[in-house]
Amino acid sequence: MKKWAFVSDFDGTISKKDFYHLVLEKYFKEGEKLFKRWKAGEMKDIDFLRTVFSSIHQDEHQIIEDILSIEIDDHVTSFIRKVQEEGGNFYILSAGTDYYIHQILNHRGIRNVKVFSNEGFYKERNIHMTIDPQHPHHSERYGIDKSKVIAELKEQYETIYFAGDSEPDSHAAKVADVTFAMKALQRILKECGTPFVGVDDFHGIDRYLTEEGRLK
């Protein structure tokens, strides 16, 4: 069994803005009504994202330009490198789509990071997702069940660290050995009694793991 791995959510954790927010602001302003319905629990996450991502109506070069304009945590690239140098594996676990995640990773020169996410592809001026109900990680609500991915990784590693910022991450937090919670996830985990380490960014995670002796 391998020693340890770090698993991170992407939107709002690694990136400073969720990709769907960018689409709503720039191309799908009428989607604000859908956003309210989704937040009220009237829509599944995956149905909301499918609708938003298929409402961009732009050529692929424009979509990629928009994706690459999204800011990411200013410490995450060096943090990933540190994890890998200290013998850990770094994974990204997202209920968005791997289409824009891979674009950003490649642009930033981030290598050897496996992405668990809903499969996405460009077609007819929009981004579409392939959801396989037979996939072992399938979730009817999110497309991908983060807790199933963490449980599978725990069979391969002695320790799993996880970082997230929102409701879909609360399910993974219940399975991970140590969870670093940002933003709304702190309140959610407090309410459900799931242990966590509260942080603002990857600088905070780095400090914690350095103090623990996991990183140098």
C-alpha positions in Angstrom: 0.0 0.0 0.0 1.3 3.5 -0.9 1.8 6.0 1.9 -0.3 9.0 1.1 -2.2 11.1 -1.4 -3.7 14.6 -1.5 -7.1 14.9 -3.2 -8.5 18.4 -4.1 -11.7 19.8 -5.4 -11.2 22.2 -8.3 -13.8 24.9 -8.6 -13.6 27.4 -5.8 -10.8 25.4 -4.1 -8.0 25.4 -6.7 -9.7 27.9 -8.9 -10.8 31.2 -7.4 -14.1 31.2 -9.4 -16.4 28.3 -10.4 -16.5 28.0 -14.2 -20.3 28.0 -14.2 -20.2 31.4 -12.6 -18.1 32.7 -15.4 -20.6 31.3 -18.0 -23.6 32.8 -16.1 -21.9 36.2 -15.9 -20.7 36.3 -19.5 -23.0 34.3 -21.7 -26.1 33.0 -19.8 -27.5 35.8 -17.6 -31.0 34.3 -17.8 -29.4 31.3 -16.0 -29.7 33.2 -12.7 -33.3 31.9 -12.4 -32.0 28.4 -12.9 -29.3 29.1 -10.3 -31.9 30.0 -7.7 -34.0 26.9 -8.5 -30.8 24.8 -8.2 -29.9 26.4 -4.8 -33.5 25.8 -3.6 -33.0 22.1 -4.3 -35.4 22.0 -7.3 -32.7 20.9 -9.7 -30.0 18.2 -9.5 -26.4 19.7 -9.7 -25.7 17.7 -12.9 -28.8 19.0 -14.6 -28.0 22.6 -13.7 -24.4 22.3 -15.0 -25.5 20.6 -18.2 -27.9 23.4 -18.9 -25.3 26.1 -18.2 -22.4 24.5 -20.1 -24.7 24.0 -23.2 -25.7 27.7 -23.2 -22.3 29.2 -24.0 -22.7 29.4 -27.8 -19.1 30.4 -28.6 -16.3 29.0 -30.8 -13.9 26.7 -28.9 -10.9 29.2 -29.0 -13.1 31.7 -27.2 -14.2 29.2 -24.6 -10.6 28.2 -24.0 -9.6 31.8 -23.7 -12.3 32.3 -21.0 -11.2 29.1 -19.2 -7.6 30.3 -19.1 -8.7 33.7 -17.7 -9.8 32.0 -14.4 -7.4 32.7 -11.6 -6.1 29.8 -9.5 -4.7 29.7 -6.0 -1.3 31.4 -6.2 0.4 28.6 -4.2 -1.3 25.5 -5.6 1.3 24.8 -8.4 4.2 24.8 -5.9 2.2 22.9 -3.4 1.5 20.1 -5.9 5.2 19.9 -6.7 6.0 19.7 -2.9 3.5 16.9 -2.4 5.0 14.9 -5.3 8.6 15.6 -4.1 7.7 14.2 -0.7 6.3 11.0 -2.1 2.6 11.8 -2.2 0.3 11.6 -5.2 -1.9 14.6 -6.1 -5.4 14.1 -7.5 -8.2 16.4 -8.5 -11.8 15.4 -7.8 -14.4 17.6 -9.3 -18.2 17.5 -9.9 -17.7 19.9 -12.8 -16.1 18.6 -16.0 -12.5 17.6 -16.9 -12.7 19.6 -20.1 -11.8 22.9 -18.5 -9.7 21.4 -15.7 -7.3 19.8 -18.2 -7.1 23.1 -20.2 -5.9 24.9 -17.0 -3.5 22.2 -15.8 -1.8 22.1 -19.2 -1.6 25.9 -19.5 0.0 26.1 -16.0 2.4 23.2 -16.7 1.0 21.0 -13.9 1.9 17.4 -14.7 1.3 13.9 -13.3 -2.1 14.9 -11.7 -5.0 12.5 -12.4 -8.4 14.1 -12.7 -11.6 12.4 -11.5 -14.5 14.3 -12.9 -17.4 14.2 -15.3 -16.1 13.7 -18.9 -16.6 16.9 -21.0 -16.1 17.7 -24.6 -16.6 20.6 -27.1 -19.3 20.2 -29.7 -21.5 22.7 -31.6 -20.2 25.8 -29.8 -20.9 24.4 -26.3 -19.5 22.1 -23.7 -21.3 18.8 -23.2 -20.8 16.1 -20.6 -20.9 12.3 -20.9 -22.5 10.7 -17.9 -22.3 6.9 -17.6 -24.9 5.6 -15.0 -22.9 2.3 -15.1 -19.7 3.9 -13.9 -18.6 2.8 -10.4 -18.2 6.4 -9.4 -21.7 7.5 -10.7 -23.9 9.8 -8.8 -27.4 10.6 -10.0 -27.2 14.0 -8.4 -23.6 15.1 -9.1 -22.6 12.9 -12.0 -19.6 11.7 -9.9 -19.8 10.6 -6.3 -16.8 12.0 -4.5 -17.2 9.7 -1.5 -16.9 6.7 -3.8 -13.7 8.0 -5.3 -12.1 8.7 -1.9 -13.2 5.2 -0.6 -11.5 3.6 -3.7 -8.3 5.6 -3.1 -8.3 4.6 0.5 -7.8 1.0 -0.6 -4.5 2.1 -2.2 -3.1 4.6 0.4 -2.5 4.7 4.1 -3.6 8.3 4.4 -5.9 10.5 2.2 -5.9 14.2 2.6 -8.8 16.1 1.0 -9.5 19.8 0.3 -12.9 21.3 -0.7 -15.1 24.3 -0.4 -18.8 23.4 -0.9 -21.6 20.9 -0.4 -20.6 18.2 -2.8 -17.3 18.0 -0.9 -19.0 17.2 2.4 -19.6 13.6 1.2 -15.9 13.1 0.5 -15.0 14.7 3.8 -16.8 11.9 5.7 -14.5 9.3 4.1 -11.1 11.2 3.9 -8.6 10.9 6.8 -8.0 14.6 7.0 -10.2 17.3 5.4 -9.1 20.9 4.8 -12.3 22.9 4.5 -12.6 26.4 2.9 -15.5 28.8 2.6 -19.0 27.3 3.0 -17.7 23.8 3.6 -16.6 24.8 7.1 -20.1 25.6 8.1 -21.6 22.5 6.4 -19.1 20.1 8.2 -19.6 21.9 11.5 -23.4 21.4 11.2 -23.0 17.7 10.4 -20.3 17.0 12.9 -17.6 16.0 10.5 -14.1 16.8 11.7 -12.1 19.3 9.5 -9.1 21.7 9.5 -10.3 25.2 8.5 -8.1 27.0 6.0 -8.4 29.9 3.6 -6.1 28.7 0.9 -3.2 26.3 0.0 -0.7 28.4 2.0 -2.7 27.3 5.1 -2.7 23.7 4.0 1.0 23.8 3.3 1.7 25.3 6.8 -0.4 22.5 8.5 1.3 19.7 6.6 4.7 21.2 7.2 4.0 21.4 11.0 2.9 17.8 10.9 6.1 16.8 9.3 4.4 15.6 6.1 6.0 18.3 4.0 9.4 20.1 4.3 
